[in-house]
Amino acid sequence: HEPIFWVKIVLFSVLGAASFFPTTKIIQLAVSKRNPETPYKPMSPKLVARMTTILNGELSAILLIPLTATLMARGVGYTDWLPWQAPAGLVAVTLFGLGGKYIKEALDWSEDEAGGVYTAELSEAFTGSDFRYVESALLQMSNIDSYNINSEGRVKVTASRNK
């Protein structure tokens, strides 16, 4: 008879289901770090961004749970007509649906097809001695695949994390 209670339980299930993705990826990274036959690769920016989005959603659910508890304690939304089976079904669908989605996403995760190649362009133009300094610094970096310095002195660098 408490719809707010069921909203609170749905938030718990969202929180639990959303934690499957980061947990799965962290376990996979820990296993790959321990395995001496496979090279350890730290988290890519794409994976960090996805995990940050999911963790922000979890934090939102954590912040909303006390609000729903407060509303429930004050009797907001109490109704006699709501059978418990309907919201309980919603909780089950939320938990198993989102849980399955996040586990599948974690297990099927793939990085950029380019193999971790990143391109950066420096916003500041270099001239004279600065130009030579930048060029010699780029030549000393082992992960630089290519660089280009245009006529205005702007530098564009393509680097790979895998070298």
WOPEDA-V241996 format. One record per pair of residues at least 24 apart in sequence whose C-alpha atoms are under 10 Angstrom apart, sorted by the first residue. I is the first residue (numbers start at 1). J is the second residue. Records with the same first field share a line. If there is no record, write none. Layout:
I=J, J
//
This chain:
1=77, 78, 79, 80, 81, 82, 83, 84
2=72, 75, 76, 77, 78, 79, 80, 82, 83, 84, 87
3=68, 72, 76, 77, 78, 79, 82, 83, 84, 87
4=65, 67, 68, 69, 70, 71, 72, 73, 75, 76, 77, 78
5=65, 68, 69, 71, 72, 73, 77, 78, 87
6=68, 72, 84, 86, 87, 88, 90, 91
7=64, 65, 68, 69, 72, 87, 90, 91
8=61, 62, 64, 65, 66, 67, 68, 69, 72, 91
9=65, 68, 87, 88, 90, 91, 95
10=61, 65, 87, 88, 90, 91, 92, 93, 94, 95
11=58, 60, 61, 62, 63, 64, 65, 68, 91, 94, 95
12=58, 61, 62, 64, 65, 91, 94, 95
13=61, 90, 91, 92, 93, 94, 95, 96, 98, 99
14=57, 58, 61, 62, 91, 94, 95, 96, 97, 98, 99
15=54, 55, 57, 58, 59, 60, 61, 62, 95, 98, 99
16=58, 61, 94, 95, 98, 99
17=58, 94, 95, 96, 97, 98, 99, 100, 101, 102, 103
18=51, 54, 55, 57, 58, 95, 98, 99, 100, 101, 102, 103
19=51, 54, 55, 57, 58, 99, 102, 103
20=54, 98, 99, 100, 101, 102, 103, 104, 105, 106
21=50, 51, 54, 55, 99, 100, 101, 102, 103, 104, 105, 106, 107, 109
22=47, 48, 50, 51, 52, 54, 55, 102, 103, 106
23=51, 103, 106
24=102, 103, 104, 105, 106, 107
25=51, 103, 105, 106, 107, 109
26=106
28=106, 107
39=162
41=161, 162
42=161
43=111
44=111, 112, 116, 161
45=111, 116
46=110, 111, 112
47=106, 109, 110, 111
54=102
114=160
115=160, 161, 162
116=159, 160, 161, 162
117=143, 144, 145, 158, 159, 160, 161, 162
118=144, 145, 157, 158, 159, 160, 161
119=144, 145, 146, 147, 156, 157, 158, 159, 160
120=147, 155, 156, 157, 158, 159
121=147, 148, 149, 154, 155, 156, 157, 158
122=149, 153, 154, 155, 156, 157
123=153, 154, 155, 156
124=152, 153, 154, 155
125=149, 150, 151, 152, 153, 154, 155
126=152, 153, 154, 155
127=151, 152, 153, 154
128=153
131=155
//
